[in-house]
Amino acid sequence: MKDARTYREYAADCIRIARGMNPNDREALLKMAEAWEERAREAERASKEADRS
């Protein structure tokens, strides 16, 4: 599993690219960014749980 920082970088890339896209493509990229953010939150939760073990 990648770390949260990597997932957030992917999300930032999607947002950056979305700025130059047409509205339909922008919407898709922003949804992808949100999915990457969710993966980042999951990675953070998993890391915290692993630290507790």
PyMOL Python script that loads the backbone (N, CA, C, O; Angstrom):
from pymol import cmd

cmd.read_pdbstr("""\
ATOM      1  N   MET A   1       0.842  -1.175   0.000  1.00  0.00           N
ATOM      2  CA  MET A   1       0.000   0.000   0.000  1.00  0.00           C
ATOM      3  C   MET A   1       0.890   1.241   0.000  1.00  0.00           C
ATOM      4  O   MET A   1       1.871   1.314   0.740  1.00  0.00           O
ATOM      5  N   LYS A   2       0.548   2.186  -0.813  1.00  0.00           N
ATOM      6  CA  LYS A   2       1.293   3.433  -0.861  1.00  0.00           C
ATOM      7  C   LYS A   2       0.926   4.282   0.341  1.00  0.00           C
ATOM      8  O   LYS A   2      -0.067   4.025   1.023  1.00  0.00           O
ATOM      9  N   ASP A   3       1.740   5.297   0.590  1.00  0.00           N
ATOM     10  CA  ASP A   3       1.443   6.153   1.733  1.00  0.00           C
ATOM     11  C   ASP A   3       0.484   7.278   1.352  1.00  0.00           C
ATOM     12  O   ASP A   3       0.277   7.568   0.174  1.00  0.00           O
ATOM     13  N   ALA A   4      -0.089   7.896   2.365  1.00  0.00           N
ATOM     14  CA  ALA A   4      -1.100   8.938   2.163  1.00  0.00           C
ATOM     15  C   ALA A   4      -0.548  10.089   1.336  1.00  0.00           C
ATOM     16  O   ALA A   4      -1.270  10.663   0.521  1.00  0.00           O
ATOM     17  N   ARG A   5       0.700  10.431   1.530  1.00  0.00           N
ATOM     18  CA  ARG A   5       1.288  11.544   0.782  1.00  0.00           C
ATOM     19  C   ARG A   5       1.257  11.280  -0.718  1.00  0.00           C
ATOM     20  O   ARG A   5       0.959  12.183  -1.500  1.00  0.00           O
ATOM     21  N   THR A   6       1.558  10.066  -1.121  1.00  0.00           N
ATOM     22  CA  THR A   6       1.537   9.708  -2.542  1.00  0.00           C
ATOM     23  C   THR A   6       0.131   9.846  -3.110  1.00  0.00           C
ATOM     24  O   THR A   6      -0.055  10.389  -4.199  1.00  0.00           O
ATOM     25  N   TYR A   7      -0.852   9.358  -2.374  1.00  0.00           N
ATOM     26  CA  TYR A   7      -2.234   9.477  -2.835  1.00  0.00           C
ATOM     27  C   TYR A   7      -2.655  10.935  -2.954  1.00  0.00           C
ATOM     28  O   TYR A   7      -3.369  11.304  -3.887  1.00  0.00           O
ATOM     29  N   ARG A   8      -2.222  11.755  -2.023  1.00  0.00           N
ATOM     30  CA  ARG A   8      -2.565  13.184  -2.090  1.00  0.00           C
ATOM     31  C   ARG A   8      -1.869  13.856  -3.275  1.00  0.00           C
ATOM     32  O   ARG A   8      -2.420  14.781  -3.872  1.00  0.00           O
ATOM     33  N   GLU A   9      -0.687  13.406  -3.613  1.00  0.00           N
ATOM     34  CA  GLU A   9      -0.019  13.930  -4.804  1.00  0.00           C
ATOM     35  C   GLU A   9      -0.818  13.576  -6.060  1.00  0.00           C
ATOM     36  O   GLU A   9      -0.956  14.401  -6.964  1.00  0.00           O
ATOM     37  N   TYR A  10      -1.337  12.363  -6.114  1.00  0.00           N
ATOM     38  CA  TYR A  10      -2.181  11.962  -7.244  1.00  0.00           C
ATOM     39  C   TYR A  10      -3.423  12.849  -7.323  1.00  0.00           C
ATOM     40  O   TYR A  10      -3.823  13.279  -8.405  1.00  0.00           O
ATOM     41  N   ALA A  11      -4.027  13.117  -6.159  1.00  0.00           N
ATOM     42  CA  ALA A  11      -5.214  13.970  -6.125  1.00  0.00           C
ATOM     43  C   ALA A  11      -4.874  15.373  -6.619  1.00  0.00           C
ATOM     44  O   ALA A  11      -5.629  15.962  -7.391  1.00  0.00           O
ATOM     45  N   ALA A  12      -3.752  15.899  -6.180  1.00  0.00           N
ATOM     46  CA  ALA A  12      -3.338  17.236  -6.610  1.00  0.00           C
ATOM     47  C   ALA A  12      -3.094  17.268  -8.114  1.00  0.00           C
ATOM     48  O   ALA A  12      -3.427  18.249  -8.778  1.00  0.00           O
ATOM     49  N   ASP A  13      -2.518  16.205  -8.648  1.00  0.00           N
ATOM     50  CA  ASP A  13      -2.311  16.128 -10.097  1.00  0.00           C
ATOM     51  C   ASP A  13      -3.639  16.167 -10.836  1.00  0.00           C
ATOM     52  O   ASP A  13      -3.771  16.867 -11.839  1.00  0.00           O
ATOM     53  N   CYS A  14      -4.616  15.427 -10.352  1.00  0.00           N
ATOM     54  CA  CYS A  14      -5.940  15.432 -10.989  1.00  0.00           C
ATOM     55  C   CYS A  14      -6.538  16.833 -10.975  1.00  0.00           C
ATOM     56  O   CYS A  14      -7.088  17.288 -11.978  1.00  0.00           O
ATOM     57  N   ILE A  15      -6.430  17.512  -9.844  1.00  0.00           N
ATOM     58  CA  ILE A  15      -6.981  18.859  -9.730  1.00  0.00           C
ATOM     59  C   ILE A  15      -6.256  19.813 -10.674  1.00  0.00           C
ATOM     60  O   ILE A  15      -6.888  20.635 -11.338  1.00  0.00           O
ATOM     61  N   ARG A  16      -4.949  19.704 -10.732  1.00  0.00           N
ATOM     62  CA  ARG A  16      -4.159  20.575 -11.612  1.00  0.00           C
ATOM     63  C   ARG A  16      -4.549  20.365 -13.070  1.00  0.00           C
ATOM     64  O   ARG A  16      -4.739  21.332 -13.808  1.00  0.00           O
ATOM     65  N   ILE A  17      -4.667  19.124 -13.484  1.00  0.00           N
ATOM     66  CA  ILE A  17      -5.028  18.814 -14.872  1.00  0.00           C
ATOM     67  C   ILE A  17      -6.464  19.256 -15.157  1.00  0.00           C
ATOM     68  O   ILE A  17      -6.764  19.739 -16.249  1.00  0.00           O
ATOM     69  N   ALA A  18      -7.343  19.091 -14.178  1.00  0.00           N
ATOM     70  CA  ALA A  18      -8.757  19.430 -14.360  1.00  0.00           C
ATOM     71  C   ALA A  18      -8.953  20.900 -14.703  1.00  0.00           C
ATOM     72  O   ALA A  18      -9.894  21.253 -15.414  1.00  0.00           O
ATOM     73  N   ARG A  19      -8.081  21.744 -14.208  1.00  0.00           N
ATOM     74  CA  ARG A  19      -8.226  23.186 -14.459  1.00  0.00           C
ATOM     75  C   ARG A  19      -8.246  23.527 -15.944  1.00  0.00           C
ATOM     76  O   ARG A  19      -8.868  24.511 -16.345  1.00  0.00           O
ATOM     77  N   GLY A  20      -7.575  22.728 -16.760  1.00  0.00           N
ATOM     78  CA  GLY A  20      -7.504  23.028 -18.182  1.00  0.00           C
ATOM     79  C   GLY A  20      -8.447  22.214 -19.049  1.00  0.00           C
ATOM     80  O   GLY A  20      -8.341  22.236 -20.275  1.00  0.00           O
ATOM     81  N   MET A  21      -9.363  21.498 -18.425  1.00  0.00           N
ATOM     82  CA  MET A  21     -10.225  20.597 -19.176  1.00  0.00           C
ATOM     83  C   MET A  21     -11.619  21.188 -19.378  1.00  0.00           C
ATOM     84  O   MET A  21     -12.015  22.150 -18.721  1.00  0.00           O
ATOM     85  N   ASN A  22     -12.342  20.576 -20.309  1.00  0.00           N
ATOM     86  CA  ASN A  22     -13.740  20.982 -20.500  1.00  0.00           C
ATOM     87  C   ASN A  22     -14.554  20.510 -19.293  1.00  0.00           C
ATOM     88  O   ASN A  22     -14.091  19.648 -18.546  1.00  0.00           O
ATOM     89  N   PRO A  23     -15.742  21.050 -19.090  1.00  0.00           N
ATOM     90  CA  PRO A  23     -16.512  20.745 -17.874  1.00  0.00           C
ATOM     91  C   PRO A  23     -16.752  19.255 -17.615  1.00  0.00           C
ATOM     92  O   PRO A  23     -16.667  18.812 -16.469  1.00  0.00           O
ATOM     93  N   ASN A  24     -17.047  18.482 -18.652  1.00  0.00           N
ATOM     94  CA  ASN A  24     -17.297  17.045 -18.429  1.00  0.00           C
ATOM     95  C   ASN A  24     -16.040  16.329 -17.957  1.00  0.00           C
ATOM     96  O   ASN A  24     -16.085  15.538 -17.015  1.00  0.00           O
ATOM     97  N   ASP A  25     -14.921  16.607 -18.610  1.00  0.00           N
ATOM     98  CA  ASP A  25     -13.665  15.977 -18.207  1.00  0.00           C
ATOM     99  C   ASP A  25     -13.219  16.487 -16.841  1.00  0.00           C
ATOM    100  O   ASP A  25     -12.682  15.725 -16.036  1.00  0.00           O
ATOM    101  N   ARG A  26     -13.438  17.764 -16.580  1.00  0.00           N
ATOM    102  CA  ARG A  26     -13.073  18.348 -15.285  1.00  0.00           C
ATOM    103  C   ARG A  26     -13.814  17.627 -14.162  1.00  0.00           C
ATOM    104  O   ARG A  26     -13.226  17.288 -13.135  1.00  0.00           O
ATOM    105  N   GLU A  27     -15.099  17.400 -14.367  1.00  0.00           N
ATOM    106  CA  GLU A  27     -15.896  16.717 -13.347  1.00  0.00           C
ATOM    107  C   GLU A  27     -15.335  15.323 -13.065  1.00  0.00           C
ATOM    108  O   GLU A  27     -15.226  14.915 -11.909  1.00  0.00           O
ATOM    109  N   ALA A  28     -14.983  14.600 -14.118  1.00  0.00           N
ATOM    110  CA  ALA A  28     -14.427  13.254 -13.938  1.00  0.00           C
ATOM    111  C   ALA A  28     -13.108  13.305 -13.173  1.00  0.00           C
ATOM    112  O   ALA A  28     -12.870  12.490 -12.281  1.00  0.00           O
ATOM    113  N   LEU A  29     -12.256  14.258 -13.522  1.00  0.00           N
ATOM    114  CA  LEU A  29     -10.968  14.365 -12.832  1.00  0.00           C
ATOM    115  C   LEU A  29     -11.140  14.778 -11.373  1.00  0.00           C
ATOM    116  O   LEU A  29     -10.401  14.307 -10.508  1.00  0.00           O
ATOM    117  N   LEU A  30     -12.090  15.638 -11.096  1.00  0.00           N
ATOM    118  CA  LEU A  30     -12.324  16.030  -9.706  1.00  0.00           C
ATOM    119  C   LEU A  30     -12.884  14.868  -8.892  1.00  0.00           C
ATOM    120  O   LEU A  30     -12.600  14.761  -7.699  1.00  0.00           O
ATOM    121  N   LYS A  31     -13.667  14.006  -9.509  1.00  0.00           N
ATOM    122  CA  LYS A  31     -14.133  12.788  -8.824  1.00  0.00           C
ATOM    123  C   LYS A  31     -12.957  11.851  -8.554  1.00  0.00           C
ATOM    124  O   LYS A  31     -12.881  11.222  -7.499  1.00  0.00           O
ATOM    125  N   MET A  32     -12.050  11.768  -9.514  1.00  0.00           N
ATOM    126  CA  MET A  32     -10.855  10.950  -9.305  1.00  0.00           C
ATOM    127  C   MET A  32     -10.019  11.512  -8.157  1.00  0.00           C
ATOM    128  O   MET A  32      -9.485  10.761  -7.341  1.00  0.00           O
ATOM    129  N   ALA A  33      -9.913  12.836  -8.103  1.00  0.00           N
ATOM    130  CA  ALA A  33      -9.163  13.467  -7.010  1.00  0.00           C
ATOM    131  C   ALA A  33      -9.782  13.112  -5.666  1.00  0.00           C
ATOM    132  O   ALA A  33      -9.065  12.806  -4.713  1.00  0.00           O
ATOM    133  N   GLU A  34     -11.099  13.150  -5.584  1.00  0.00           N
ATOM    134  CA  GLU A  34     -11.766  12.799  -4.328  1.00  0.00           C
ATOM    135  C   GLU A  34     -11.513  11.331  -3.974  1.00  0.00           C
ATOM    136  O   GLU A  34     -11.336  10.999  -2.802  1.00  0.00           O
ATOM    137  N   ALA A  35     -11.495  10.463  -4.968  1.00  0.00           N
ATOM    138  CA  ALA A  35     -11.199   9.046  -4.705  1.00  0.00           C
ATOM    139  C   ALA A  35      -9.779   8.889  -4.166  1.00  0.00           C
ATOM    140  O   ALA A  35      -9.553   8.102  -3.247  1.00  0.00           O
ATOM    141  N   TRP A  36      -8.821   9.625  -4.726  1.00  0.00           N
ATOM    142  CA  TRP A  36      -7.443   9.561  -4.213  1.00  0.00           C
ATOM    143  C   TRP A  36      -7.378  10.088  -2.780  1.00  0.00           C
ATOM    144  O   TRP A  36      -6.651   9.543  -1.950  1.00  0.00           O
ATOM    145  N   GLU A  37      -8.132  11.141  -2.490  1.00  0.00           N
ATOM    146  CA  GLU A  37      -8.159  11.656  -1.119  1.00  0.00           C
ATOM    147  C   GLU A  37      -8.714  10.606  -0.155  1.00  0.00           C
ATOM    148  O   GLU A  37      -8.222  10.460   0.964  1.00  0.00           O
ATOM    149  N   GLU A  38      -9.724   9.889  -0.589  1.00  0.00           N
ATOM    150  CA  GLU A  38     -10.274   8.821   0.259  1.00  0.00           C
ATOM    151  C   GLU A  38      -9.230   7.732   0.490  1.00  0.00           C
ATOM    152  O   GLU A  38      -9.110   7.218   1.602  1.00  0.00           O
ATOM    153  N   ARG A  39      -8.471   7.375  -0.551  1.00  0.00           N
ATOM    154  CA  ARG A  39      -7.408   6.384  -0.368  1.00  0.00           C
ATOM    155  C   ARG A  39      -6.371   6.902   0.620  1.00  0.00           C
ATOM    156  O   ARG A  39      -5.839   6.131   1.419  1.00  0.00           O
ATOM    157  N   ALA A  40      -6.080   8.197   0.575  1.00  0.00           N
ATOM    158  CA  ALA A  40      -5.125   8.784   1.519  1.00  0.00           C
ATOM    159  C   ALA A  40      -5.633   8.644   2.949  1.00  0.00           C
ATOM    160  O   ALA A  40      -4.880   8.275   3.849  1.00  0.00           O
ATOM    161  N   ARG A  41      -6.912   8.940   3.151  1.00  0.00           N
ATOM    162  CA  ARG A  41      -7.487   8.806   4.496  1.00  0.00           C
ATOM    163  C   ARG A  41      -7.450   7.348   4.960  1.00  0.00           C
ATOM    164  O   ARG A  41      -7.169   7.074   6.127  1.00  0.00           O
ATOM    165  N   GLU A  42      -7.731   6.424   4.056  1.00  0.00           N
ATOM    166  CA  GLU A  42      -7.658   4.997   4.403  1.00  0.00           C
ATOM    167  C   GLU A  42      -6.236   4.603   4.775  1.00  0.00           C
ATOM    168  O   GLU A  42      -6.028   3.856   5.731  1.00  0.00           O
ATOM    169  N   ALA A  43      -5.263   5.096   4.031  1.00  0.00           N
ATOM    170  CA  ALA A  43      -3.861   4.780   4.317  1.00  0.00           C
ATOM    171  C   ALA A  43      -3.461   5.333   5.685  1.00  0.00           C
ATOM    172  O   ALA A  43      -2.730   4.682   6.431  1.00  0.00           O
ATOM    173  N   GLU A  44      -3.940   6.531   6.010  1.00  0.00           N
ATOM    174  CA  GLU A  44      -3.646   7.108   7.314  1.00  0.00           C
ATOM    175  C   GLU A  44      -4.259   6.273   8.434  1.00  0.00           C
ATOM    176  O   GLU A  44      -3.617   6.025   9.454  1.00  0.00           O
ATOM    177  N   ARG A  45      -5.496   5.846   8.238  1.00  0.00           N
ATOM    178  CA  ARG A  45      -6.148   4.998   9.255  1.00  0.00           C
ATOM    179  C   ARG A  45      -5.375   3.690   9.430  1.00  0.00           C
ATOM    180  O   ARG A  45      -5.139   3.247  10.554  1.00  0.00           O
ATOM    181  N   ALA A  46      -4.986   3.081   8.314  1.00  0.00           N
ATOM    182  CA  ALA A  46      -4.271   1.806   8.375  1.00  0.00           C
ATOM    183  C   ALA A  46      -2.919   1.988   9.080  1.00  0.00           C
ATOM    184  O   ALA A  46      -2.496   1.130   9.855  1.00  0.00           O
ATOM    185  N   SER A  47      -2.261   3.094   8.806  1.00  0.00           N
ATOM    186  CA  SER A  47      -0.970   3.361   9.432  1.00  0.00           C
ATOM    187  C   SER A  47      -1.126   3.549  10.935  1.00  0.00           C
ATOM    188  O   SER A  47      -0.322   3.033  11.711  1.00  0.00           O
ATOM    189  N   LYS A  48      -2.140   4.272  11.346  1.00  0.00           N
ATOM    190  CA  LYS A  48      -2.390   4.470  12.780  1.00  0.00           C
ATOM    191  C   LYS A  48      -2.704   3.156  13.465  1.00  0.00           C
ATOM    192  O   LYS A  48      -2.234   2.903  14.574  1.00  0.00           O
ATOM    193  N   GLU A  49      -3.504   2.311  12.805  1.00  0.00           N
ATOM    194  CA  GLU A  49      -3.846   1.002  13.393  1.00  0.00           C
ATOM    195  C   GLU A  49      -2.599   0.116  13.494  1.00  0.00           C
ATOM    196  O   GLU A  49      -2.436  -0.615  14.471  1.00  0.00           O
ATOM    197  N   ALA A  50      -1.734   0.179  12.506  1.00  0.00           N
ATOM    198  CA  ALA A  50      -0.513  -0.615  12.535  1.00  0.00           C
ATOM    199  C   ALA A  50       0.407  -0.129  13.651  1.00  0.00           C
ATOM    200  O   ALA A  50       1.082  -0.934  14.293  1.00  0.00           O
ATOM    201  N   ASP A  51       0.437   1.182  13.887  1.00  0.00           N
ATOM    202  CA  ASP A  51       1.279   1.735  14.950  1.00  0.00           C
ATOM    203  C   ASP A  51       0.794   1.292  16.325  1.00  0.00           C
ATOM    204  O   ASP A  51       1.594   1.130  17.246  1.00  0.00           O
ATOM    205  N   ARG A  52      -0.509   1.099  16.465  1.00  0.00           N
ATOM    206  CA  ARG A  52      -1.085   0.678  17.743  1.00  0.00           C
ATOM    207  C   ARG A  52      -0.793  -0.791  18.043  1.00  0.00           C
ATOM    208  O   ARG A  52      -0.783  -1.195  19.206  1.00  0.00           O
ATOM    209  N   SER A  53      -0.558  -1.581  17.014  1.00  0.00           N
ATOM    210  CA  SER A  53      -0.349  -3.027  17.200  1.00  0.00           C
ATOM    211  C   SER A  53       1.018  -3.348  17.727  1.00  0.00           C
ATOM    212  O   SER A  53       1.341  -4.518  17.934  1.00  0.00           O
TER     213      SER A  53
END
""", "prot")
cmd.dss("prot")
cmd.show_as("cartoon", "prot")
cmd.util.cbc("prot")
cmd.orient("prot")
